[in-house]
Every structure is written in structure tokens, then in C-alpha cells.
Amino acid sequence: MRTSSSRRGRRAAVAAVAAVVTGTTLLTGCGSDSDDAAPGGGKITLRVGTFGSFGYDDKTGAKLYAEYEKSHPNIKIEESNVADGQKYWDTLKLRLSRNSGLADIQAVEVGFIAEATGPTMAGKWVDLSKEGGADIGAFLDWKVKQATTADGKVIGLGTDIGPMAICYNKDLFAKAKLPTERDAVAKLWAGDWGKFLETGRTYQKSAPAGTSFHDSASGLFNAVVSSDPVQYADANGKLDWENSPGVKKAWDTAVAAAQGGLTAKLRQFDEKGTWNAAFKNSKFATVACPSWMTGIIKDQAGPANQGKWDIAAPPVAGNWGGAFLAVPKSGKHAKEAAELAAWLTAPAQHAKVFAVNGNIPSSKDTLTSSAVQDAKLPYFGDTPVGRIFSSAAAGITPATISRYDGQVKTFLTDNGILDIEQRGTDPAKAWENVKKLVDDKIDQ
């Protein structure tokens, strides 16, 4: 689920802030310390705080909330969803510090999980290896490790992972005289992000008026850094972004795309909905496409563009995003919340979400099951979505993460790359601006 530049974020198939089930209130206004029981104490209301597109909801998702409510008539579920993952996390941190205003279940993006398991926050969460009945052994080992505290508590249950591909608009490729068959498209940039840029330059030579090769230089930065085994931290988990070969490669690639006129100069998940509208209006031909992005394309490009998008292998395999469900200790219904979190992240529900939303499961057996391997998503026609993303998942080498990864990523994209792309800021100056922000805002 990737979010803001820390999005999964996940990511966001909704407007800037969207209520996705009945009775929903915003993250900034909801909390398990508010009125959460029906008159007479009959039903319990469990509130779930998410960002981006998790695929649980009853409108465009897998209708998991309705299914759970049917088998648990004493439970009512309300989800509050925020598009911007960074703003979501900032609000969540504030509420954790106050032990007030929290949802019963809170999603945590992978870019922030090291902070959530760190010494300041580790004691704020329920240990889900002991409460709720989750089968911890069902999850990918590296996914469990990411959500485990120094003293062995598992504070988050994996929702999905973000194996990456490139989604492309076949109509725009055809008009730009590029191949449209997915294997031929993948060969254009196989093994090298530099080839991806070269394909962009070829596209721009014959691009349909008003279109760009790629949506966002910031999105490209996230894709490239996510494909490198060395990202923001050193091998010991200490923040070392300035010396990271992965960050340097991603920065140079994104800057080249921005300065070369290859992007639509959009900020992903912007609150005005400009990025969302660009999907619908076919303003760009490619988007870096972790598995959760397929749900966003479906919702934002809309029915009129069904069948126009396809999915090709990326230049280099990587993992962008993925998230966890965590249960704050301060909730009034922590036991029931832990049980719901365990159910939502169980292999059977992982499969249901993937079938509807394309979020690749973080459970071992589901990832290798025929339900995933042979899956197709109606919006993408005959595209072997399951095969493409499960193959990408097999190539993932999890990077060491630090507690500051998400915040540094936001500085690099929203305050660095975006300034270059939209305002023409000199890259050297933009880099120095990022360094200053990191020095001022992060206490290492």
C-alpha cells in the first residue's frame, strides 16, 4: 500500500482524504476513545486507519469488512483512509505520543516500520504474536523481521509487498510508434534504467500532443531506489543516505528524466487530484508499477480506459512499498482489533484482495498459489498479472531499513526532485536543500 513519496503506499485510489465505509470519520478526527458502542452496548465499532489502497473496503475492494461483519454480528467496522502516506504517519505519531485519537487498527507503511519498532514506539503496540491468533509462520520471514522489536514482539502483520513492474498505456505507445506487446516492451529497457530513459526519449520524439513518457520524476526515483539492495541505511541499519549508491543512482536517473522533459511533472498522490485526473485523461504513457499500483490505475483511469493499460517487466526487479496492520495498546477493544487484524492479513484474505486489487500477498503459500500465479485482473484484460508480479517478487532482495527511511525519502522526492522537476531548481542546490532538511528535522 506506498503512499506521499512514502506511499505504498500503497499508495491512493481515493481523493486526498476519503471516507470509504459508512460512518467513516477522518484519521485526524477518529479514535478508539470516541463513541464506539451502539446504544445498550450491543455492537462494538472497530476503526481501521489506512492510507492509499488496501483493498478491504466494500465499495471498490474485496468487501472484507462486510464479510467479517456478517460472521461477527457484534462488530461494526469503519475505515478512515488518507491518500498522503507522510501526512498519515505524522498524524499517527502525534496521536501515539498522546495515546489518544487512535484507530483500533492502524496501518504502517514499510518506510516507517523501523521507527514503529524502535525504542520510542515499540511499547505502544500489541504483540500480535501473542494476541489475535495470527499464524506468524505464514508470512514471509523478512516481512516478519521488519515488524519485530528488539525484544522479539511482532507489532505488525504483513498486508502486502510491492514487487515492481512498469505499467504502460498501449494506445499511447502505439501512437508514439513503440511496440505494444508486453515482452517486446520489456526488452526495450531490460536490465538498465538508462535504457528506460532512452525509451522515453524515443517516445517524446513522436509523442501524442499533450502527453509525456512518464508520470513523475519522484515516482521514478522511488522505483530506482527500490530496485537497489542499498537504499537509505547501511548494513547495520544506520541512516547513511548521502553515501548510498542506490540513492545516487535513483537521484541521477530522476534528475535526467526531469531535465530531459520525459515526465508530466506530477506529484503522485497530490491533494488536488491532478495526478489522478492525468490517469483518466491519458496524460502519460508509463508509471512505475508496484503491484498495488494496479488498483490505483483501475480506479483512477476508469472504465473508459479499461484494456488500454498493460504491464511489463521492469528494468531491474525491486520492492516498492508494502505495509502492516498494527494494534495500539491504548484501544478500548484491543483484543477484538487484534483478531480482526489477524483475519484481514490471513492467507485467504490476502488472496481475495489480490484478486480484486492486485496487492501481492506477503504470505508464503498465497504468493506461490495458483490463485496468485495464474491470476488476471479484468481491467488489464489477458495480462498475466499474477505471473508478472510473483516473478518480480522472487527477485526481491530486501534492503536494510532505518527508522528514518520514510522521512528522508519524502525530503528527497517532495523537496528535492519535485523542485527540480516543477521549478527548475539546480540539482546541486536541491541536494543541498535536502541535506539541510535532514540535518534540521532528523535527530540521529
Buried (B, 14 or more C-beta within 10 A) or exposed (E): BBBBBBBBBBBBBBEBBBBBBEEBBBBBEBBBBEEBEEEEEEBBBBBBBBBBBBBBBBEBBBBBBBBBBEEBEEBBBBBBBBBBBBBBBBBBBEBBEEEEBBBBBBBBBBBBBBBBBBEEBBEBBBBBBEBBEBEBEBBBEBBBEBBBBEEEBBBBBBBBBBBBBBBBBBBBBEBBEBBBEBEEBBBBBBEEBBBBBEBBBBBBEEBBEEBBBBBBBBBBBBBBBBBBEBBBBBEEBEBBBEEBEBBBBBBBBBBBBBBBEBBBBBBBBBBEBEBBEBBBBBBBBBBBBBBBBBBBBBBBBBEEBEBBBBBBBBBBBBBBBBBBBBBBBBBBBBEBBBBBBBBBBBBEBBBBBBBBBBBBBBBBEBBBBEBBBEBBBEBBBEBBBBBBBBBBBEBBEBBBBBBBBBBBBBBBBBBBBBBBBBEEBEBEEBBEBBBEBBEEEBEE
